[in-house]
């Protein structure tokens, strides 16, 4: 028997020594288990946060009305602000919709410009009120070309002002941003042409809400009209024509009664130049599309875990054969059969424990990486700095797989015949 192993007193310590007496095999098994558990953790973290984000942002919005096109595109552009809208709708059509007796509330949304990749949204005070937004500093806009920053936008503006060397940091945090001016750029992505003659002035900063408002710059609808009308025409007569043809991008609608859910979308789609998309229907469709990718990653993790369990089984089965002399010595020293069989189980448990810790850590790091990639696109926030109750199942899964893999080798060790082993050459 290995002297170091013989000196290891308790069963867990002895199993630990045995485990790392074959470092390459143990490291491979640990790697396979870790990767499988990390994939499971990543799917759990990302899928849960995306689902929560969908539910939070779409809450209270019964209908999204915009230009004809893809209903899903309309939802992604108007509710989650992660796609481009299919077009604009006439202000006259919006006013007609607002006067419909089946409609309780309509919130206009006007898109087209951005600031540092964050969308500038022309709307009314009803929009932040819908999400229960609170101000961290300042006040909401009261005139065109006044703007309120979401929490993420404010952080980005502060980092830009701070600069690489830390200079220029606005004093007083969010309060220090009040009164600052910035210019919007044409388009919903960075790199557009700057509207240099029309600066926005920051009048308020929203407190973090964990919703879509964090990623937006809010202003009056008139601001969007003013910027684009001035860019298209200088002549007073041309400007007057543009004002008569004003448009918005879409409307968020809350209906007055359940009857509207049955009749209003069909009426809008068939009798008007507008399109009505029901968020609940489109989110279900989107969840199915996203679920395919999640299922693939989950299946990949399952394959890794299956291969890891098989590898652990083979390693422990061979270990029993390789340790015949050690097992016989343990029995001669008075170790009961249960202790000998438990040695194999403890080796598997050590692997499960280490793989659980590493798998959870890697899964959270991957989720943080996914979150940063999404943040760079100003998409739905995802973070790895979050613990979900469902993650307690990850160590349970690891332990279950390890015990299943170790069961037959442990039984084989339990039934070892000392006389037979000692009689072999």
N, C-alpha and C positions, 0 to 999 in steps of 0.2 A: 504493500500500500504506500502511496505517496505520503512521506512524513508530514508535509504541510497539511494534507487533508486529514491525516490521523490526528493532528493536534487541534483541528477545528472542532470545538466542543458540541455546540447545539446543532440541531438538524438544519435550521436555516443557514447557519454559517458553513456547515459542511456542504450543503447544496450549492451555496455561492462559490465555494472553492472548486467543486466539481464542474460547475457551469463554465467557469473561465479556465479550466484545464484544457479546453478545446476552444481557444479564442476565435479562430477564424469561423468555425461552424456557428458558434454562439453569436458572433457579430453579424453574420449573414441572416440568421433567424431574427435577430433583433431589428435589423434593417427592414426586412419584409413586413414584420408586424407593425413597425413604426409607420412605414409608408401607407399601409392599409388603414390604420387608425387615423392618420393625418388626413387622408382623403375623406373618410367619414366625418371627421370634425369640420373640415372645410365646407363640405356640402351642408352640414347642419347650420353652421354659422351664417354662411352667405344666403342660403335659402330662407332661413328664418328672418333675417334682417330685411331682405328684399320683400318678403310677404308682408312684414309689418309696415314697411314703407308704402307699399301699395295700399294697404288698408287705411293707413293714417292719411295719406294725401287725397284719397278718393272719398273719404268720409263726408257725407252730407251733400255730395254732388250727384244728382239724379240723372242729369243729361248734359252732354256737351254738344253744342250746336255750332257748326262752322260751314266751310265750303265743301262742295261735293268732292268725294275722294275716298280714301281708306278710312273706315271708322276707327280702326286701331291706331292709325297715324294721328288722327284727331285727338284721341285720348292721350297718347304719349306726348304730343306737342302741347295740349292745353292744360292737362292736369299735372303731368310729371316733368314737363319741359326737358325731354330727352330726345325729341325728334323735331323736324321742321313741319310747320302746318301745311295743309294742302292748298291754302289760298286765303283770301279775305272775303268778308261778307259786307254788303252795303249797310250803312248805319240805319237806313230806312227799314230794312228787313229786321234789324235788331230791335228797333223801336216797336215794330209790329209784334214781334215775339214777346217783348216785355209787357205789352198790353193784353196778351192772351189771358183769359180768365182762369185757365188751368195752370198758369205759371205763378208761383209765389215769389220767386226772386231770380233775377238775371244779373250776373256779374260780367261786365265786358272785359275782354283780354285783348290787348293790342301788342303784337310782337314785330320784330324787324331789326332791332339794334341790340348791341351787347356792350359790355364793359369788361375788358380783360377776360373774355370768355364767359362771363356771367350775363344772363339775359336781362335786358331792360324791359319791364312789363308795364304797359300803360293800362291803368285800371281805376277803380274807385276804392274808397275806404272800406267797402264791403268785403273786399278780397282779404286783407289781413284780419278783419274781424271774423271772417268765416273760419279761420284756423286758430282763433283765439290768441293772436299774436300780441305780445307786449313789447313796449319800447324799453331798450336799455339806456337810451339817451335821446334827447331832443323830442321832436313831435312829427306827426304825419305831414305830408305835403298839403299845402293850402292853395297853391298856384302852379301853373305850368312851369316846367323846368326845375322844379324842386323834387328831390329824390330821397327815398328811404332805403337804406342798405340792409340786406339780410345779414345774419351773423357771420356766415362764411365769407361773404363779399367784404364785410368790414375787416375781418382778419386778413384777407388778402391785400386790402388797401393799406393796412397798417404795416404788413411785412414789406410791401413795396416802398412805403415811405421810410421804413427803417433802413433799408438798403443793406448791402453786403457787410458793411463795416459797423452797422448798428446806429448810424447817424440818421437824423431826420425822423425819429420816432415821434408820432403825435402825442403830445402831453395829455394825460388824463384818459388814455384808452379810448373807448367809444366816444366819450365826450369830446376828445381832441379831434375827431373827424368832422364834427359839426361845422358847417360853413365852408368846408372844402369844396372845390369844384373839380369836375372831371368831364371828359368828352366821351360820348358814345361812338361806337364804330358800326358801320353798316353790316348787317348780317348777324347770324346767331352764333358764329364761331370767330375765334381770334383771327386777326389779320385783315379785317375789312377796312374800308376807307373811313377815316375819322371825320365826324361832323364837327369841324373845327369852329364854326361860328355859333354853335349853340351849346354852351356849357350847362351842365346840371350842377345844382348846389345841394349839398347834403344837409337835410333838415332833421334827420332822425336815423337811429340805428336800432334794429329790432333785436330783442333778446333771443338767444337760441331756442328754437321750438322743436328741433328734430324733424321738421317737415320741409316741404319744397320751398317755402319762403326763405329758408336760410341761404339758398343759392341764387336768389333773385335780387334785382334792383327794382324797386317799385316807384312809380311816378303816376302823374295824372295822364289820362288818355289824351288830353289836349297837348301834352308834351310831345307825344309821338306824332300827332298830326302836324304840330308846328315845325318840328325838325324836318319831316319829309316834304311838307308843302313848300318850305323855303328852299329845299334842295332841288325841287322840280321847276319852280317858277319864281320870277322876280316881279313880273308885271302885275299890278293890282287886279286887273280883270282876270288874268289867269289864276291868280290866287283865289279870287271869288268863285271861279268855276270849281277849283279843287275842293274848296270848303263845302260846296253843294254836293260833291261826290265822295264825301268822307266815308271811310270804311273802318271796321275793326277786324280782328283776326278770328275771334270766336267768342262764344258766350257759355258760361257755366250756369246751369239752370237747376233750380230746385222747384219741383212741382207742388201744387197746392193740395192734391188729393190722390188717392190710389187710382182713381179713374184716369188721371193723366198718364200714368204708366202704361196703360193699355192703348190709349188713343193718340196721345201727343206725338211720340216718335214717328208713327206711321203717317200722321197728318203732315208733319214737317217734311218727311222724305218724299211724299207723293204730290203735295200741293204747293210747295215752295221751292225756290232755288237753293235752299239750305239742306244740310245733312245733319241728322240727329244720331248721336252715338250714345249708347247706354253703357256707362263705365263698368257696371257689374258684369255685363255680358262680355265685353272686350277684355276685362282683366282675367276672367275665367279662360278665355282663349289664349291670352298671353301666358298665363300660368301653365297651360298645357305645353306651349312651345318651350318655355324655360325648363319645364319639368323633364323634357327629353334630355337636355344637357345634364341636368342634375342626376337623372337616372343613369346616364352613361358613366359619369364620374363615380356614382355610388356603386355601380356594377364593377368598375375598375378597382375600387377599394375592396369590394367583396372578393374579387379574384385574387388580389394580393393577400388578403387575409386567409383565403383557402390554401394558397400556395404556402404561406407561412405556417399554417397549422400542419400541413403535410410535412413540411421540412422539419418542424419541431418533433413530430412523431417519429420520422426516420432517424433523426439525431438521437433521440432518447432510446429508441429501440436498439440502435447500434451501441449506444453507451452501455446498456445492460450487458450486451455480449462482451464488450471490451473490458468491463469491470468485474468479470466473474470472480477474480481473485480478491478484489476489494470487498465485494459483497459477501463472499464466504468468510473473510476475516471479520467483517462487522457482525455476522451471525455468530461466529465463534467467540467473539468478545461479549456476547450476550444481547446484541441488538435484536429485538423482536421483529417478526416479519413485517408488521405494520410500519416500523421505523424505516426499514429498508425500502418498502414501497413508497413511503412518504417522502423519501429522499428525491425520487424522480418527480413527484408532484411539486415539491418545493422548488426544484430547478425550473419547472414550467412557470410557477408563480413568480419567480424572480424575473423571468423573461417578460411576463405579462405586465408586471409593475414597471419595469424600465421602459417597455414599449408604450405603455399608457402615458407616462410622463413625457416621453419624447414625442409621441404622436400628437398629444394635445398641444404641446409647445409648437411643433412644426405646423399643425393645423391653424393655430392662431396667427403665426407669422405669415402663412400663406393668405389667410383672410385679410390681414392688414395690408399685404401687398396688393390684393385684389381691390381693396378699398382705396388705395392710393391711385391705382390705375383709373378707377371710376371717378375719383375726385379730380383727376387731371382732365376728364371729359365733362366735369360738372354734372355728373350723373348721380344716381341714388347713393346716399352715403352707406358705406359698409366699414366696419372696424373689427380688428382682431382683439381690441381691448374690451372684451365683453365675455361674460360667463353665462351660459345658458343652462338651466336645470337639466335639459336633455343630455348635456355632456357627461353627466354622471354615468350614463349608460356605456360610455366608451371604455372605462376601466372594466366594467362588468362584461362587456363583449370580449375584451382581451383575456380576462381571467377564464371565461367560459371556453374560449377556443383553446387556451393553453391546457386547461384541465382535460378537455376532450382528447387533445393530442397526446397527453401524458398518461391517459387512463390505461391503455393496454400495456405500455412499457412498465408502468407501476405495478400492474397485476403480475406481469412476468417476473419482476424483481421480488414481489411478495412471495411468489411460489418457488423461489430458487431453492434447490436441493443442495445443502452444504456438502453432504457426503459425495454426491455425484461430482460437484465442482472440484473438490479436493482430490478425487480419484482420477481426474483427467490429467494428462501429461502437460 
